[in-house]
């Protein structure tokens, strides 16, 4: 670098993805600037669903205990066909829970977003600059981000890298002229959030529901407390803005409620898209969250996707900026996240296409096919089965099964009670060994990697989730990345040292012998 840098990383956008990225980087001690054109948090809900992977992220950044009061269990979703019959259930993973938390949760976004912002600002290495809009971004020896405040004053911040978390209409993505690939889904919907009166709650379905009615598809979601959400497909010729009017909203909800039954929190019309950025990186600038992708909301993965992005990218930036890895590690960000997002978005899009079917005859065939698939009964699938593993990037599937899956977070018995695995090990590189192995050799791991024997006398797990993972994948050990994804499963412990050496070679780290 020819001139001294102001920061290691500049993050554009201080929504959930930008805030979590700032938490990760600040926790690592990296000098981080977060810029956002808005000074305040939008005080209406947008995202409504989280999964256990994201709760584990909140645990790792020290926010989960503050977040949990604003969450509730996201139970099974029942899908009803053209004749009102049950045609499918999207269920939840039963206990014991593999990552230590309920697998699916609903939440209230404004207070959770405030918690994430506060947590980011608690790190001494993080600087937050609000009321600044980005007007330019350039690269030479680093990244130069040009910003303008509300009075028109201009300043430039220089950093080694930049992350664009600035939403679906991303200014950074537009400045970089990165197009979006259309995965073929574009449907108009109205999203309605109500605070329902206590005495009206019994009028509503007891479970989340998807009404796959060709006359008009509806989604019904039970949020925390008295919060209820409906997503309502708009029909050809309907004016989206007129449908947002309160009188029209209550007409659309009249099969369940009347205006005396609750308070309208918000009604907003949207086009549900399936879009993915053609490129996720331009030199030292990376796209993440809605700036990189948008997907239909049918299994509640939109915000989860963005937080996976920044978790994946943050540990890699940290490793490169600390000199622990070469810059080539950053190439794996797009390899991993773009393919994962495209795979999951395609699955969500296919679910959405079935829900949005407007032709009565096609809807009848859809219902028959689903019931046939279930052997005459409605088939059941868990939300976790819909989310794919990582399929490319920094993985070594040749060593054994399990590469690309999330390693579980078992509860570990200690003299002071149970704790979750990450509280014991942190989030760095780890080698986990199945404690049921007859002989456990010492393994020289390197990479600053911690080694832990799970299920043995020293670290007994209380629910057997790690033992179940080892059994399912036919492994005796696993090398696990800082983001908890499995680099490789190891069948024979004699091969563990070799796998660690190969990982060092890939990261270009000098062996720590």
Phi and psi in degrees as a GROMACS rama.xvg file:
@    title "Ramachandran Plot"
@    xaxis  label "Phi"
@    yaxis  label "Psi"
@TYPE xy
-77.0702  -34.6866  UNK-2
-120.089  151.265  UNK-3
-62.9611  143.534  UNK-4
-89.7603  143.571  UNK-5
-74.5755  -34.5478  UNK-6
-144.563  161.883  UNK-7
-78.1772  -43.058  UNK-8
-139.759  136.451  UNK-9
-107.221  129.338  UNK-10
-108.24  124.665  UNK-11
-99.9185  113.87  UNK-12
109.634  126.382  UNK-13
-119.316  35.1957  UNK-14
-77.6361  -165.254  UNK-15
-56.2275  -43.9202  UNK-16
-66.1426  -45.9207  UNK-17
-64.138  -38.765  UNK-18
-66.8456  -41.9505  UNK-19
-67.6868  -39.4472  UNK-20
-58.8459  -42.753  UNK-21
-64.5877  -37.1463  UNK-22
-62.3662  -47.7934  UNK-23
-60.561  -48.2747  UNK-24
-70.8279  -39.6633  UNK-25
-64.9639  -38.1439  UNK-26
-61.6071  -32.4125  UNK-27
-83.0656  -2.9116  UNK-28
80.7194  14.8502  UNK-29
-83.019  135.654  UNK-30
-68.4025  114.403  UNK-31
-128.497  131.038  UNK-32
-109.564  130.18  UNK-33
-112.998  128.083  UNK-34
-119.792  136.49  UNK-35
-146.859  139.508  UNK-36
-72.193  -23.0728  UNK-37
-97.2118  142.227  UNK-38
-89.781  -16.0347  UNK-39
-124.71  163.989  UNK-40
-88.3511  137.784  UNK-41
-63.4717  126.159  UNK-42
-91.3589  21.0879  UNK-43
-120.825  153.086  UNK-44
-73.6936  144.901  UNK-45
-125.095  -80.3202  UNK-46
-64.981  149.631  UNK-47
-133.248  -9.17125  UNK-48
-125.659  144.17  UNK-49
-129.47  160.606  UNK-50
-124.441  178.142  UNK-51
-67.4257  -25.0508  UNK-52
-63.169  -39.298  UNK-53
-74.8676  -36.0865  UNK-54
-62.6107  -34.6045  UNK-55
-66.3441  -37.4384  UNK-56
-60.6734  -46.4458  UNK-57
-61.4219  -36.5856  UNK-58
-60.6574  -47.118  UNK-59
-66.4628  -28.8478  UNK-60
-96.1174  7.01127  UNK-61
79.2585  27.3789  UNK-62
-118.607  -8.21605  UNK-63
-64.5862  -38.7117  UNK-64
-65.6314  -32.6458  UNK-65
-74.6439  -31.5105  UNK-66
-76.444  -39.5676  UNK-67
-54.2152  -36.0642  UNK-68
-61.3722  -17.1025  UNK-69
-102.262  18.9971  UNK-70
-121.888  167.449  UNK-71
-153.098  161.74  UNK-72
-63.4651  134.292  UNK-73
-97.7705  97.7867  UNK-74
-76.6569  -168.146  UNK-75
-63.5635  149.826  UNK-76
-108.131  128.686  UNK-77
-101.405  129.865  UNK-78
-104.322  128.362  UNK-79
-113.043  137.919  UNK-80
-85.5968  -167.571  UNK-81
-62.2313  -29.2292  UNK-82
-99.6876  11.9656  UNK-83
83.4514  6.45838  UNK-84
-85.2961  149.847  UNK-85
-69.9447  124.961  UNK-86
-119.032  -14.0761  UNK-87
-168.466  150.109  UNK-88
-123.839  131.331  UNK-89
-105.013  109.082  UNK-90
-105.974  -176.208  UNK-91
-112.56  154.086  UNK-92
-66.8103  131.584  UNK-93
-75.21  161.824  UNK-94
-69.552  158.248  UNK-95
-73.0385  140.9  UNK-96
-78.2865  127.232  UNK-97
-64.5695  -29.1081  UNK-98
-105.825  7.97651  UNK-99
91.2344  -4.7558  UNK-100
-131.321  161.981  UNK-101
-52.0207  133.664  UNK-102
-64.9699  -28.4469  UNK-103
-138.948  134.242  UNK-104
-134.692  150.003  UNK-105
-101.314  157.347  UNK-106
-151.882  166.28  UNK-107
-103.367  116.211  UNK-108
-68.2821  -46.4949  UNK-109
-55.2578  -49.3904  UNK-110
-68.2769  -32.7697  UNK-111
-67.1236  -40.7493  UNK-112
-63.6538  -37.9272  UNK-113
-63.4329  -38.4721  UNK-114
-63.7034  -43.7496  UNK-115
-65.2217  -41.1248  UNK-116
-61.709  -45.8383  UNK-117
-61.4006  -42.7939  UNK-118
-62.1975  -42.0856  UNK-119
-61.0011  -42.1359  UNK-120
-73.826  -12.4531  UNK-121
-75.0458  -13.7514  UNK-122
-85.3417  127.77  UNK-123
-60.9588  -27.3486  UNK-124
-81.0174  -7.32173  UNK-125
-101.994  128.196  UNK-126
-112.57  130.503  UNK-127
-113.35  128.271  UNK-128
-126.752  105.731  UNK-129
-101.463  163.672  UNK-130
71.4281  25.0613  UNK-131
-122.815  127.234  UNK-132
-105.873  140.353  UNK-133
-78.9838  128.649  UNK-134
-114.813  -12.7763  UNK-135
-162.629  154.496  UNK-136
-148.547  129.874  UNK-137
-137.52  158.738  UNK-138
-132.585  138.449  UNK-139
-147.905  -87.944  UNK-140
-89.5387  -5.76906  UNK-141
-166.806  -149.274  UNK-142
-118.694  131.459  UNK-143
-112.981  117.058  UNK-144
-107.097  118.783  UNK-145
-93.8014  130.518  UNK-146
-128.642  153.581  UNK-147
-132.052  132.215  UNK-148
-90.2573  -175.938  UNK-149
-67.2621  -20.7988  UNK-150
-92.4548  3.66575  UNK-151
86.787  4.78826  UNK-152
-73.9502  138.641  UNK-153
-111.456  138.904  UNK-154
-143.101  161.368  UNK-155
-125.664  131.307  UNK-156
-112.088  133.333  UNK-157
-109.521  137.369  UNK-158
-148.353  167.061  UNK-159
-72.1613  -37.9038  UNK-160
-142.397  162.142  UNK-161
-136.782  146.705  UNK-162
-122.689  125.463  UNK-163
-93.4121  107.285  UNK-164
-117.163  38.4594  UNK-165
-100.229  31.3391  UNK-166
85.3691  179.661  UNK-167
-62.2279  -31.9566  UNK-168
-97.2196  29.1726  UNK-169
-34.0609  117.986  UNK-170
-63.6919  -41.4868  UNK-171
-63.1805  -44.7467  UNK-172
-60.3559  -39.3001  UNK-173
-68.1731  -40.7261  UNK-174
-62.8267  -33.711  UNK-175
-83.0485  -6.43987  UNK-176
57.7014  43.52  UNK-177
-94.5276  118.333  UNK-178
-78.7464  164.534  UNK-179
-103.077  133.404  UNK-180
-84.5288  129.239  UNK-181
-91.2531  118.207  UNK-182
-88.0299  8.21141  UNK-183
89.0989  44.2658  UNK-184
-144.341  126.334  UNK-185
-156.264  97.301  UNK-186
-134.243  139.709  UNK-187
-85.8464  129.945  UNK-188
-135.774  155.579  UNK-189
-110.131  128.258  UNK-190
-106.078  124.51  UNK-191
-123.382  127.873  UNK-192
-115.369  128.427  UNK-193
-121.933  148.872  UNK-194
-103.851  106.095  UNK-195
-87.9034  138.203  UNK-196
-64.422  148.601  UNK-197
-53.1316  -44.4624  UNK-198
-73.9537  -10.4831  UNK-199
-97.2518  -13.0803  UNK-200
-57.5063  -37.6807  UNK-201
-62.6982  -15.8928  UNK-202
-74.1645  -15.7231  UNK-203
-97.4533  158.839  UNK-204
-58.1969  147.305  UNK-205
-77.411  -17.3827  UNK-206
-129.127  158.009  UNK-207
-59.0708  144.867  UNK-208
-140.061  147.9  UNK-209
-122.595  112.088  UNK-210
-93.9414  100.735  UNK-211
-87.6752  57.8172  UNK-212
-93.0243  119.294  UNK-213
-61.948  -21.139  UNK-214
-67.3631  -40.2156  UNK-215
-170.956  110.998  UNK-216
-70.3154  142.003  UNK-217
-130.805  149.329  UNK-218
-118.644  138.443  UNK-219
-126.49  125.53  UNK-220
-126.428  133.15  UNK-221
-90.7385  111.703  UNK-222
-91.2366  -175.512  UNK-223
-63.6901  145.669  UNK-224
58.8201  -127.978  UNK-225
-96.8193  11.0411  UNK-226
-77.4044  125.892  UNK-227
-129.511  138.843  UNK-228
-119.722  137.476  UNK-229
-118.483  136.669  UNK-230
-114.805  123.595  UNK-231
-124.865  121.489  UNK-232
-71.3879  133.962  UNK-233
-88.6281  143.802  UNK-234
-94.1339  158.843  UNK-235
-54.0083  134.509  UNK-236
91.4268  -13.7253  UNK-237
-78.7926  136.886  UNK-238
-83.9543  115.91  UNK-239
-55.998  -40.0729  UNK-240
-68.5437  -37.1975  UNK-241
-66.2288  -34.3068  UNK-242
-69.9245  -17.7351  UNK-243
-78.8504  -14.2145  UNK-244
-64.3026  142.883  UNK-245
-59.3787  -40.4641  UNK-246
-63.7569  -37.8285  UNK-247
-71.7297  -37.3065  UNK-248
-58.0139  -46.0511  UNK-249
-67.5439  -30.622  UNK-250
-61.9788  -43.2423  UNK-251
-68.5109  -24.77  UNK-252
-97.9186  7.78954  UNK-253
-66.0026  -19.3399  UNK-254
-70.0028  -15.4982  UNK-255
-116.481  -46.4968  UNK-256
-138.512  165.058  UNK-257
-119.5  168.023  UNK-258
-59.3979  -21.5899  UNK-259
-79.744  -5.96448  UNK-260
-89.1004  -5.55418  UNK-261
178.379  -178.923  UNK-262
-113.948  129.91  UNK-263
-72.7818  119.611  UNK-264
-85.312  -48.7302  UNK-265
-163.394  155.64  UNK-266
-138.139  122.306  UNK-267
-137.336  136.257  UNK-268
-96.0497  140.281  UNK-269
-141.263  159.964  UNK-270
-105.128  120.208  UNK-271
-79.0452  118.879  UNK-272
-113.709  162.073  UNK-273
-126.422  93.202  UNK-274
-129.762  140.4  UNK-275
-137.241  135.101  UNK-276
-58.6323  137.889  UNK-277
-65.1569  -35.6017  UNK-278
-131.317  145.069  UNK-279
-105.986  -1.23901  UNK-280
-144.086  138.751  UNK-281
-132.359  97.9901  UNK-282
62.5493  -112.478  UNK-283
-98.5019  12.0017  UNK-284
-115.317  133.478  UNK-285
-123.846  143.574  UNK-286
-96.4334  145.631  UNK-287
-151.17  158.021  UNK-288
65.7606  -146.611  UNK-289
-62.9704  -20.5909  UNK-290
-65.0725  -25.3186  UNK-291
-102.238  -20.1861  UNK-292
-167.015  150.781  UNK-293
-136.344  140.579  UNK-294
-138.961  154.955  UNK-295
-59.707  154.749  UNK-296
-92.3668  19.0676  UNK-297
-69.2231  -19.396  UNK-298
-125.102  18.1347  UNK-299
67.3252  47.4541  UNK-300
-112.937  3.31755  UNK-301
-59.5728  -57.8923  UNK-302
-69.095  -34.8058  UNK-303
-56.547  -42.137  UNK-304
-59.6309  -44.9582  UNK-305
-64.3781  -38.3436  UNK-306
-73.5442  -28.8653  UNK-307
-64.1646  -40.8483  UNK-308
-55.4882  -55.7311  UNK-309
-71.8727  -27.7234  UNK-310
-67.3136  -43.2192  UNK-311
-60.8252  -47.6259  UNK-312
-72.5866  -36.6853  UNK-313
-65.0346  -42.5159  UNK-314
-69.505  -29.2879  UNK-315
-73.1324  -42.2528  UNK-316
-60.564  -42.2681  UNK-317
-60.0901  -45.5794  UNK-318
-62.7961  -41.2039  UNK-319
-70.636  -44.8294  UNK-320
-67.6643  -26.9962  UNK-321
-82.8123  -4.43993  UNK-322
78.75  15.4998  UNK-323
-83.7556  -20.6044  UNK-324
-141.153  160.019  UNK-325
-80.9106  165.395  UNK-326
-61.7361  -16.8007  UNK-327
-61.5259  -25.1013  UNK-328
-58.1814  -32.7558  UNK-329
-69.0408  -20.2956  UNK-330
-63.7734  -25.4989  UNK-331
-75.4891  -14.198  UNK-332
-60.3955  -55.9489  UNK-333
-66.744  -38.6988  UNK-334
-55.3072  -43.4532  UNK-335
-79.7606  -51.1785  UNK-336
-76.7241  -37.7182  UNK-337
-64.0457  -45.1641  UNK-338
-65.3457  -41.5973  UNK-339
-61.9757  -46.2059  UNK-340
-64.2265  -42.8267  UNK-341
-63.8299  -41.3502  UNK-342
-64.5092  -48.1048  UNK-343
-68.2787  -40.6958  UNK-344
-63.1112  -37.2863  UNK-345
-63.358  -41.0439  UNK-346
-65.3702  -42.6383  UNK-347
-64.9987  -41.3073  UNK-348
-60.5669  -40.5667  UNK-349
-66.4397  -39.3366  UNK-350
-62.5385  -44.2816  UNK-351
-64.0464  -38.4738  UNK-352
-62.5493  -38.5207  UNK-353
-66.7139  -40.7172  UNK-354
-64.5471  -39.208  UNK-355
-83.9524  4.57167  UNK-356
-60.3382  121.429  UNK-357
-102.958  -13.6583  UNK-358
-83.2358  120.167  UNK-359
-58.5209  -38.9917  UNK-360
-70.1235  -41.5116  UNK-361
-64.7945  -36.9551  UNK-362
-64.9409  -38.0215  UNK-363
-63.9132  -42.5257  UNK-364
-65.0695  -39.2897  UNK-365
-57.7401  -47.2006  UNK-366
-63.6535  -42.8849  UNK-367
-63.1882  -41.4267  UNK-368
-65.647  -39.8413  UNK-369
-65.585  -43.6626  UNK-370
-67.391  -35.562  UNK-371
-64.3671  -40.4906  UNK-372
-59.0051  -33.7987  UNK-373
-90.6852  13.0683  UNK-374
67.3825  32.559  UNK-375
98.019  -10.5468  UNK-376
-117.584  157.946  UNK-377
-61.2541  125.279  UNK-378
-69.6718  154.266  UNK-379
-122.677  134.568  UNK-380
-135.809  145.807  UNK-381
-88.284  154.87  UNK-382
-60.9948  -34.1551  UNK-383
-66.701  -28.8201  UNK-384
-68.6196  -25.3078  UNK-385
-76.5271  -30.7437  UNK-386
-80.1488  119.867  UNK-387
-79.1346  164.92  UNK-388
-77.3574  171.789  UNK-389
-66.6037  143.594  UNK-390
-123.089  -3.12597  UNK-391
-155.842  170.739  UNK-392
102.572  -140.232  UNK-393
-82.6774  74.9396  UNK-394
-137.67  156.121  UNK-395
-133.471  78.6564  UNK-396
-69.4666  -13.5866  UNK-397
-68.6203  -23.846  UNK-398
-72.2846  -25.4187  UNK-399
163.141  179.431  UNK-400
-75.0397  164.505  UNK-401
100.56  -13.0673  UNK-402
-59.737  133.47  UNK-403
92.1793  -10.8402  UNK-404
-87.8718  164.392  UNK-405
-81.3565  129.919  UNK-406
-74.9593  138.836  UNK-407
-67.6594  167.212  UNK-408
-120.353  86.7983  UNK-409
-71.5466  161.651  UNK-410
-87.21  128.53  UNK-411
-108.352  131.034  UNK-412
-80.9488  129.188  UNK-413
-128.934  171.452  UNK-414
-62.9918  -18.3979  UNK-415
-106.526  14.9961  UNK-416
109.939  -174.424  UNK-417
-79.5177  142.16  UNK-418
-134.323  158.919  UNK-419
-82.1267  149.504  UNK-420
-52.3071  -44.062  UNK-421
-65.4196  -25.8099  UNK-422
-66.2652  -23.9544  UNK-423
-87.8856  -38.5443  UNK-424
-108.115  -19.2269  UNK-425
76.0128  -162.609  UNK-426
-117.995  16.5498  UNK-427
-78.6452  -168.08  UNK-428
-66.2257  135.445  UNK-429
-139.795  145.408  UNK-430
-110.694  114.301  UNK-431
-103.539  132.625  UNK-432
-116.646  137.688  UNK-433
-69.8803  116.377  UNK-434
-66.401  -9.22038  UNK-435
-83.9185  -5.47347  UNK-436
-62.4656  139.572  UNK-437
-65.4256  -38.1599  UNK-438
-134.193  127.686  UNK-439
-118.532  103.35  UNK-440
-75.9858  159.216  UNK-441
-70.8092  139.855  UNK-442
-124.541  122.922  UNK-443
-82.9794  106.06  UNK-444
-91.899  -43.0858  UNK-445
71.7565  -167.655  UNK-446
59.5151  15.0374  UNK-447
64.6508  24.244  UNK-448
-81.3888  134.263  UNK-449
-87.6977  144.367  UNK-450
-115.983  132.648  UNK-451
-140.309  131.824  UNK-452
-94.4458  113.496  UNK-453
-93.4094  135.212  UNK-454
88.6628  -0.519823  UNK-455
-86.7753  -169.742  UNK-456
-66.3933  -33.3775  UNK-457
-77.4967  -39.48  UNK-458
-129.937  68.2799  UNK-459
-72.3244  133.187  UNK-460
-91.5388  151.908  UNK-461
-96.4852  -16.3899  UNK-462
-123.508  -5.82842  UNK-463
77.2417  18.3999  UNK-464
-72.6835  -35.4368  UNK-465
-69.6302  -41.551  UNK-466
-59.2302  -39.5975  UNK-467
-65.7284  -38.1513  UNK-468
-64.6436  -47.9713  UNK-469
-58.6106  -42.8878  UNK-470
-64.9489  -46.5179  UNK-471
-60.3582  -39.7419  UNK-472
-95.8816  1.98475  UNK-473
64.202  37.9732  UNK-474
-115.772  153.014  UNK-475
-101.803  -17.8756  UNK-476
-158.542  167.702  UNK-477
-149.055  137.472  UNK-478
-93.6505  123.976  UNK-479
-117.633  134.364  UNK-480
-77.6027  169.692  UNK-481
-61.3421  -24.2074  UNK-482
-93.4287  12.8436  UNK-483
76.9967  2.9779  UNK-484
-80.852  145.675  UNK-485
-80.9788  119.88  UNK-486
-69.153  -45.6314  UNK-487
-160.878  147.896  UNK-488
-94.6663  145.878  UNK-489
-120.219  117.64  UNK-490
-71.9917  -47.6275  UNK-491
-112.912  122.479  UNK-492
-60.1664  -22.5824  UNK-493
-63.7115  -18.8553  UNK-494
-93.7288  -1.70444  UNK-495
-63.9911  -45.0051  UNK-496
-61.638  -40.9366  UNK-497
-63.9719  -38.3782  UNK-498
-64.7484  -38.207  UNK-499
-66.7463  -40.0845  UNK-500
-64.8456  -39.5661  UNK-501
-64.3852  -39.4131  UNK-502
-62.4995  -44.5725  UNK-503
-56.8834  -42.1541  UNK-504
-61.4298  -42.8135  UNK-505
-67.0141  -33.4734  UNK-506
-85.7162  -7.60569  UNK-507
59.197  41.7041  UNK-508
-99.1552  138.905  UNK-509
-65.6668  127.283  UNK-510
-55.2814  136.278  UNK-511
-100.216  79.9781  UNK-512
